[in-house]
Amino acid sequence: MDKLGGVPLVLVLGEDKKSVRAFETLVDGRELEFYVSTEGGARWRMFDGETRSEWDFTGRAVAGTRAGRQLNKIPVLKDYWFDWKIYNPQTSVYAFVAR
């Protein structure tokens, strides 16, 4: 989770380790924190820290008090770094440090 241009967002890597999605984390005016769990099996599961509602890879709450809610999707372009840098030489590099 982070902010980009003041927008709180979460980047999510799919179970295939290739698909990437980004979502705004504001729901009902509240900034939510998300975490991924594989407890109880190998299936990928994402939860919000406030209500422990379960969210799927499309950004939809599928269980819990927020069931049926949808996170706003943020467009993501997955590209090779060298290709992007050629056309966008002034690009800054964003670094994620796992805790």
N, C-alpha and C positions, 0 to 999 in steps of 0.2 A: 504494500500500500504506500502511496505517495501522493504528492500534488504536482500537477503540471499546469502552468498558467493559472494557478489558484484553484484548479478543479481537483477535488479529491478523487483518486482512482485506484483501482486494483487491476493488476495484470494477472491473467490466469493462463497457465500452460495446460493443455489438454492431456488426457491419459496417454495419447499417442506420442507425447513429447515433441510434437511438431506444430500442432494447432495453437494459436495464441488469440486471446480475446482480452479486451479492456473494457471496464465498466466504471461509470461514475458511482461513487459510494454514498451519495446522498439519498436518503429515503425519508419522506415526510419531514424534510428539513433537518434531519439528523445525519451526521457523518458516521457511518458504520465501519467497524473493523471486521475483516474476514480472515478465516483460517481454513486450511485444507486438512482433512483427516482421512486416514486409511484404516483406522481402528475397526476391528470386527470383520476384516476382510480386505481384499486388495482393491475394491472399488473406490474410485475417487469421489470424495464428498466435501463440499464447501459449506461452511456455516458462518452466520454473523455472530459476533461476540456478545451482542446485546440480548437477543432473544433465542439464540441457538437455532434459528430457523435454518433449514437446509436449502441451498441454492444449487441449481444445475449449471452446466457449462454454457447455457444460453442466457444466463443471468436472471432466471425465473426462480422464485421461491417455490419449492415443491412440497415443503412440510413445515409445520410450526405456525406461529401466530402471524407470520408474514406470507403464508402460502397464497399464491396467485399474484403477488407483487412482481414487478419486472424492473431490473436495473437498467438505466440508460446506457446503451452501448456506445462506445467511443471507437471510431474507425481506427483500424490498425493496418499498417502496411508491413508485411514481413518480406524483407529483401536482404540480399547479401551486402555486408558492410562496404566492400570495395566498390560495388556498383552504385550504392547510394552516395558515397563520398565523391565519386567522379562528378555527379550532377549537382551535388550540394556541398561544395568544399568548405563552407563556413559552419557546418554542422558541429554542434557540441556533443560530446559523448556523455551519456547517462550511465552511471555505474550503480548497480544494485549489490549491496553487501548483505549476505544472509547472516542472520544472528543465530 
